Amino acid sequence: MKRPDELILIDTGVANTASIMGALARAGVRRVSASNDPERVARAERVVLPGVGAFAAAMERLERDGLDQALRERVLADRPLLAVCLGLQLLGTASLESPRARGLGIVDLVARPLAADSGRLPRPQQGWNRVDADTRCRLLGSGWAAFANGYGFTERPTGFGVATSDYGGRFVAGLERGALVACQFHPELSGEYGAELLRRFVAVRSTVLSSVPSAPAALAVGGGR
C-alpha cells in the first residue's frame, strides 16, 4: 500500500510529541511535521491529535489556534484523523475534569472519572490493560496497551466501532468511524500492539477506512451518569 509522504502532528502544548513522532516514523511515515496551522491540518493527507494533561488547557490551545473548527471540518470531510489519549476525550462534548470547558463535540459523550463507584483502584490508571475491540473495528484490535488516564468515556457512542477496557468499570479504550480513529491508550508506548495500530493508520487507504458500518443504539459500558 502507498505510504503517506507527510503526516501532520498537532502540537497541543500538552503532549510528548517527540515520542509519537518517532513511533510514526518507525511505522512508515516518510515525513512527520508538527504544525498548528489550521489550513494545513484541514488539508493534510493524515493528522494525529495527541494529548496528555488537562482537558481545558488543551481545548484552549486548539481554539486559540483555530484548530477546533479545522478538526471538525476534517471529520465532516471524512479525512483520516488519529486522536490519542486526551485527544480522544477532546472529541467529546465536555469533561468533568473541567466542567466549564467545551470539547469539539464530534462525539456526543462526556469524559467522566474512572473507578468513581468502586473507590478500590487508584486514579489515574497507570500501566497496561486489556483492550477488547468489537467486530465493527477495522484498525483497532484486541490486545494489551499502555494507559495513563483518570478520565474517559464510560458509555458506548452511537454509530462507532468501539474497543473497551475495564478499570473499576468498562470504559471506551478506542473508537472508529469512517476515517476517524481514536484511542485512550498510548500506541507509541504499547509495544507491538500499538505499533501495529500506527502501521495500519499510515498504510490503509481512506476508502477502506470509510467502510466501517454503523453501530446499533448506544449501550452503557459502565460508570453511569
Residue, then its C-alpha position, 0 to 999 in steps of 0.5 A: m500500500k502507498r505510504p503517506d509522504e507527510l503526516i501532520l502532528i498537532d502540537t497541543g502544548v500538552a503532549n510528548t510529541a517527540s515520542i509519537m513522532g518517532a513511533l510514526a516514523r518507525a511505522g512508515v511515515r516518510r515525513v512527520s511535521a508538527s504544525n498548528d496551522p489550521e489550513r494545513v491540518a484541514r488539508a493534510e493527507r493524515v493528522v494525529l491529535p495527541g494529548v496528555g494533561a488537562f482537558a481545558a488547557a488543551m481545548e484552549r490551545l486548539e481554539r486559540d489556534g483555530l484548530d477546533q473548527a479545522l478538526r471538525e471540518r476534517v471529520l465532516a470531510d471524512r479525512p483520516l484523523l488519529a486522536v490519542c489519549l486526551g485527544l480522544q476525550l477532546l472529541g467529546t462534548a465536555s469533561l468533568e475534569s473541567p466542567r466549564a470547558r467545551g470539547l469539539g463535540i464530534v462525539d456526543l459523550v462526556a469524559r467522566p472519572l474512572a473507578a468513581d463507584s468502586g473507590r478500590l483502584p487508584r486514579p489515574q490508571q497507570g500501566w497496561n490493560r486489556v483492550d477488547a475491540d468489537t467486530r465493527c473495528r477495522l484498525l483497532g484490535s484486541g490486545w494489551a496497551a499502555f494507559a495513563n488516564g483518570y478520565g474517559f468515556t464510560e458509555r458506548p457512542t452511537g454509530f462507532g466501532v468501539a474497543t473497551s477496557d475495564y478499570g473499576g468499570r468498562f470504559v471506551a479504550g478506542l473508537e472508529r468511524g469512517a476515517l476517524v480513529a481514536c484511542q485512550f491508550h498510548p500506541e507509541l508506548s504499547g509495544e507491538y500492539g500499538a505499533e501495529l495500530l500506527r502501521r495500519f493508520v499510515a498504510v490503509r487507504s481512506t476508502v477502506l477506512s470509510s467502510v466501517p458500518s454503523a453501530p446499533a443504539a448506544l449501550a452503557v459500558g459502565g460508570g453511569r451518569 
